Amino acid sequence: MRFMILVKATTPSEAGDMPTTEMLAEMGRFNDELVKAGVMLAGDGLHPSRKGARVQFSGPSRRVIDGPFAETKELVAGFWIWQCASQQEAIEWVKRCPNPMPVDSEIEIRQIFEPSDFGDALTPEVQAQWQEQQDAIKRR
C-alpha cells in the first residue's frame, strides 16, 4: 500500500522560516532509515502558501486564487510518499519521525488509491492508460 504523509504547515513554515542545520541533519538521518527500509518513494518540503496558487472549478469556469491562504493548520508544508504493508506500519514510522517543525506540529497519513480500488469503473482501457502513464514516469 502506498501512503501520502502530509507534514502540516505551522506559523513558522508559512513565514518562510528555514529549518536549522540540526533539524536538517536529524531529518536526513530519518530519511536514510526510510530509504534503507524500502519505505520512502518520494518526499520534499514545500514553499509557503504565499508562493502558491489555487484553481477553483465551477462547471466549465476556472478561477485562480493566489496565496497566501488562511488557516495555516489546514495547509501542507511537505510530504512523503511511502510504501508500507499497512496503515499501522505508516503510523509506526511517523511516530519515529523527528518533529519536522520548531514548534508543535502534526503529520497526516492518507492512503493512496490503487487501480484495484476503483472496481468496475476501471475499464481495461483506463487500466492500460494508467499503466502507460506509470511506465512513462519511470522512464523519465
N, C-alpha and C positions, 0 to 999 in steps of 0.2 A: 504494500500500500504506500502511496505517496501522500505526503502531508506538506502543506504550506505552513510555516512557522512565522507568525507575524509579530515583529517587535513593535509594540505600540509607542507612539510618539509621546514625548514629555515636553514640558515648557522649555527646558534647556535644548532639546533636539530641535524644536521648532524655532528657537532663537538662533540656531546655527552653531551652537557650542560644539566644538570638536572633542572627541574622546582624548583622554590623556595617553601618554606613551604606555603607562602601566595598563590601562584599560585595553588598549590595542594588543599588547603582548598577551594579556590574560585571555582575551577573546581568540587570539591567534592559536593559543595552545588548545582551547576548546575545539576550534575548527579543525585542528590537526587530529584530535581524537575522533571527531565525526568522520573525517575523510578516511582515516585508518580503519575505522569500523565499517566502512562502506555505506554509511548513512547519508552523508551530505552529497546532494546532487548539484546544488547551486546555493548562492547566498550573497547578499550585498546590503549595504546601507543606502538610504535614500536621502536626497537633499530635502530641506524644509519645504513645507507646502507653499511657501511664498514663491518658490521657483516652479511650481506645478500648475496644472490646469485641470479642469473637469469639463466633460462634454455631457450636457443633458439632452436626453432624447424625448421627444413628444411626437409620436407618429412620424411623419417624414421630416420634421424640423429638428435642427441641431442648434444648441446654444452653448458657446464656450464661456466658461467662468474661470477667470484667472485667480490663483491663490494670492494671499494665504487664505486658509479655511479655518473657520471657528471650530470649537470643540476639539482641542488638542488630543484629548483622551480617545477620540474616535479615529485618529489618523495613524498611519503606519510610518515608522521611521526606518525599517529594514525588514529583511525577510530571509528565510532559508527555504529550500525545497529538500525534504528528506525522504528517504526510502526506509520504511520501518515495517516490521511484521504486524504491528497493531498500534492503535492509538495509545495504549498503555505504554508501549516502548517509547513513543514520541514524548509522552509526558515525562517518563523517567529521564530522557535526555535533556529536556528543558529544565528539569529540576537540578541538573548538574551544571547548567549554564551559569557563567558569571553574570551578575546584574549588568545588562548592557547600557545602563544609564547611571549618571552620577547621583540620581535621586531614586525614590521608589518607582518601580516600573512594572509593566505587565507584558506577557507574551501570550499570544493566542495561537491555538493549534487547530487547523482546519484540514480535513481530508480532501484530497483532490479527486475529482471524478475520474474513473477509468471507463473506457468504452463499454465494457460489460455492464456498467451501472445504468445504461440507457435502455436496456431491454430491446423490445421490438422496434422502437423508434430508430434504432441504429441499423439502417439497412446495410446490406453488403456493399453497396456503392459508397455510402457515407463512411463505412469502416475502411474501405480501400483508400478513400481520400485522406482520412485521418492518418493511416499508415504511411502513405506517400509523404505527407507533411512531416511526420516524425522522422522518416528516413532522410528527408532533405535537411532537417535541422541537424541531425547527427553528422551529415556530410560537411556542414559548414565548419 
